[in-house]
Amino acid sequence: QVQLVESGGGLVQPGGSLRLSCAASGRSFSSVAMGWFRQPPGKEREFVATISWSGSSTDYADSVKGRFTISRDNAKNTVYLQMNSLKPEDTAVYYCAQSTSRIGVVVSRTAYAYWGQGTQVTVSS
């Protein structure tokens, strides 16, 4: 049984930073790709970032490239999303997800089998 628990969301001013964490249970974490997605108010859930099982490969949505950084600590079964230079359009519920892929990074939502409950990020002055 895999459980994902996100934390670190909150209210931040434009230009500020937040670091999201996702703690995973289960033995498969260190061997599969992980990802972050977000769902803005009234919109579909969208891809944000992904990282391979080893952490050697990452990929980002164009809208967050250069501002967000995904990382992982396999010893702690935790994946992180460092968000800098936040904009109001980054406001969304952010979800951590675990894929079934043991190779490379995964962008498609359909390749993610497990999801966290989400954490709210609000960027506003």
matplotlib code that plots the C-alpha trace (Angstrom):
import matplotlib.pyplot as plt

x = [0.0, 1.4, 0.5, 1.7, 1.4, 2.2, 3.2, 4.6, 1.8, 0.5, 0.1, 3.0, 3.5, 4.5, 8.2, 8.4, 9.4, 7.9, 9.2, 6.8, 7.6, 5.9, 6.5, 5.9, 5.2, 5.9, 9.0, 8.8, 9.5, 13.3, 12.9, 10.2, 9.8, 7.9, 6.1, 4.3, 1.1, -1.1, -4.8, -5.5, -9.0, -11.6, -8.9, -7.7, -4.8, -1.5, 2.0, 4.6, 7.8, 9.1, 12.2, 13.6, 14.2, 17.9, 17.3, 19.7, 16.9, 14.3, 11.7, 9.5, 6.5, 7.6, 5.7, 7.9, 11.3, 14.0, 11.9, 11.0, 13.3, 12.3, 14.6, 14.3, 15.9, 15.5, 16.8, 13.9, 11.3, 10.7, 10.4, 10.6, 9.5, 11.4, 9.4, 11.0, 9.9, 6.3, 3.6, -0.2, -0.7, 1.1, -1.9, -3.2, -3.6, -0.3, -0.3, 2.5, 2.3, 4.2, 4.5, 5.0, 8.0, 11.4, 13.1, 13.5, 11.0, 7.2, 5.1, 1.8, -0.8, -1.9, 1.4, 1.0, -0.7, -0.7, -1.6, -1.4, -4.3, -2.9, -1.6, -2.9, -0.5, -1.8, 0.3, -1.2, -0.3]
y = [0.0, 3.4, 6.5, 10.0, 12.9, 16.5, 19.4, 22.9, 24.7, 28.1, 31.7, 33.6, 37.0, 37.3, 36.8, 34.6, 31.0, 27.8, 24.3, 21.4, 18.0, 14.6, 11.7, 8.3, 5.0, 1.6, -0.1, 1.0, 4.7, 4.5, 2.6, 4.6, 8.1, 10.7, 13.8, 17.0, 18.2, 21.1, 22.1, 25.8, 26.9, 26.0, 24.2, 20.8, 19.1, 19.8, 18.5, 20.5, 18.5, 14.9, 13.2, 9.7, 7.1, 8.0, 11.8, 12.0, 13.1, 15.8, 17.5, 20.6, 22.3, 25.4, 27.6, 26.7, 26.1, 28.1, 28.8, 25.4, 22.5, 19.0, 16.7, 13.5, 11.8, 8.0, 7.4, 9.4, 8.3, 12.0, 14.1, 17.9, 20.8, 24.1, 26.9, 30.3, 33.6, 32.6, 34.3, 34.6, 32.1, 29.5, 29.4, 25.9, 22.7, 20.8, 17.1, 14.6, 11.4, 8.1, 6.5, 2.8, 3.7, 2.4, 4.1, 7.9, 10.6, 10.6, 13.5, 11.8, 11.8, 8.3, 6.8, 7.8, 5.2, 6.9, 10.4, 12.5, 14.5, 17.8, 20.9, 24.5, 27.1, 30.6, 33.4, 36.8, 40.2]
z = [0.0, -1.1, 0.8, -0.2, 2.2, 1.0, 3.2, 3.0, 1.2, 2.3, 1.5, 0.0, -1.6, -5.3, -5.7, -2.6, -2.1, -0.8, -0.4, -0.7, 0.7, -0.1, 2.3, 0.8, 2.4, 0.7, -0.6, -4.2, -3.8, -4.4, -7.7, -9.6, -11.0, -9.0, -10.0, -9.0, -10.5, -9.8, -10.2, -10.5, -9.5, -12.2, -14.3, -15.1, -13.2, -15.0, -15.0, -13.1, -12.6, -12.6, -11.4, -12.2, -9.5, -9.1, -9.3, -12.3, -14.7, -14.3, -16.5, -16.0, -17.4, -19.5, -17.1, -14.1, -15.7, -14.1, -11.0, -9.6, -8.7, -8.0, -5.9, -3.9, -0.9, -1.3, 2.2, 3.6, 1.0, 0.3, -2.8, -2.7, -4.9, -4.3, -5.7, -6.2, -7.8, -7.3, -9.3, -8.7, -11.6, -9.6, -7.2, -7.1, -5.2, -5.6, -5.8, -5.4, -7.4, -7.7, -11.1, -12.0, -14.3, -13.3, -16.3, -16.8, -16.1, -16.6, -17.8, -18.5, -15.7, -16.8, -15.8, -12.1, -10.0, -6.6, -5.6, -2.4, -1.0, -2.2, -0.5, -1.3, -2.5, -2.8, -4.2, -3.4, -2.0]

ax = plt.figure().add_subplot(projection="3d")
ax.plot(x, y, z, "-o")
ax.set_aspect("equal")
plt.show()
